[in-house]
Every structure is written in C-alpha cells, then in structure tokens.
Amino acid sequence: MASTKPTSVRLSEEVERLLAEYTDSHGVSKNEVINTAVSTLLEDWVDIREADEAYRKWVDSGMKEYTHDEMWQKLGVD
C-alpha cells in the first residue's frame, strides 16, 4: 500500500454539509471521498497533458496520417 501524507483543506459550510450527507448515506469516510475526488481530477489532468503532447507531436510531424496497413507495417507487425 502506498504511503500517505496528511493534508488539510478548508471547505465552505455548504460543501462540508454535503460531504457529511454523502459520507453518511454511502457509508464511506470523508478521507475516501476527498482522496477519490482529487485522484480522479489529477488522473484526468495527466490524461489531458498526455493528449496535448501527443497532439503537439502530431502537428509538429506535419499531421501525417497512416492507414491501418501502414501503421501495422510501421510497427513491424505482419
């Protein structure tokens, strides 16, 4: 299991109320909900960065497109 590090956040009264309502109704801890939400946000952010980088490389390559057959050949798959 990965090690964890404590972090403090300040929530508005409304967010705190909704968080408590959610955790009570789903039987999970605030830590689980916040960790899942932040992890999901960061995973999406990493995916977007990687997609942006792939798009940049594609544009830099002159936006070359390949057929399936050309791509299989380029990858050395027969």
C-alpha positions in Angstrom: 0.0 0.0 0.0 1.3 3.5 -0.9 2.3 5.7 2.0 0.1 8.6 2.8 0.7 12.2 3.9 -1.8 14.2 5.9 -3.1 17.3 4.2 -5.5 19.9 5.5 -8.3 21.6 3.4 -10.8 24.3 4.3 -14.4 23.7 3.0 -17.3 26.0 2.9 -20.1 25.2 5.2 -22.3 24.1 2.3 -19.6 21.7 0.9 -18.9 20.4 4.4 -22.7 19.7 4.9 -23.0 18.0 1.5 -19.8 16.0 2.2 -21.2 14.8 5.5 -24.5 13.9 4.0 -22.8 12.0 1.2 -20.5 10.1 3.5 -23.3 9.2 5.9 -25.5 7.9 3.1 -22.8 5.9 1.4 -21.0 4.6 4.4 -17.6 6.0 3.5 -15.2 8.3 5.2 -14.5 11.9 4.2 -11.0 10.8 3.5 -12.1 8.3 1.0 -14.4 10.7 -0.8 -11.8 13.5 -0.9 -9.0 11.2 -2.0 -11.1 9.7 -4.8 -12.2 13.1 -6.0 -8.7 14.5 -6.0 -7.2 11.4 -7.6 -9.8 11.4 -10.4 -9.2 15.1 -11.0 -5.4 14.5 -11.2 -5.7 11.4 -13.4 -7.9 13.4 -15.8 -5.3 16.3 -15.8 -2.5 13.8 -16.6 -4.5 12.3 -19.4 -5.2 15.8 -20.9 -1.5 16.7 -20.7 -0.5 13.5 -22.4 -3.2 14.0 -25.1 -2.0 17.6 -25.6 1.6 16.4 -26.0 0.6 13.7 -28.5 -1.4 16.2 -30.5 1.6 18.6 -30.5 3.8 15.9 -31.8 1.3 15.1 -34.5 1.1 18.7 -35.5 4.9 19.0 -35.5 5.1 15.9 -37.7 3.1 17.7 -40.4 -0.1 16.0 -39.3 0.8 12.8 -41.1 -2.0 10.2 -41.1 -1.5 6.5 -41.7 -3.8 3.7 -42.9 -4.1 0.7 -40.7 -1.9 -1.3 -43.0 0.8 1.5 -43.0 0.7 1.6 -39.2 1.0 -2.1 -38.8 4.0 -2.0 -41.2 5.5 0.9 -39.3 5.2 -1.1 -36.0 6.7 -4.2 -37.6 3.5 -6.2 -37.1 2.7 -8.5 -40.0 
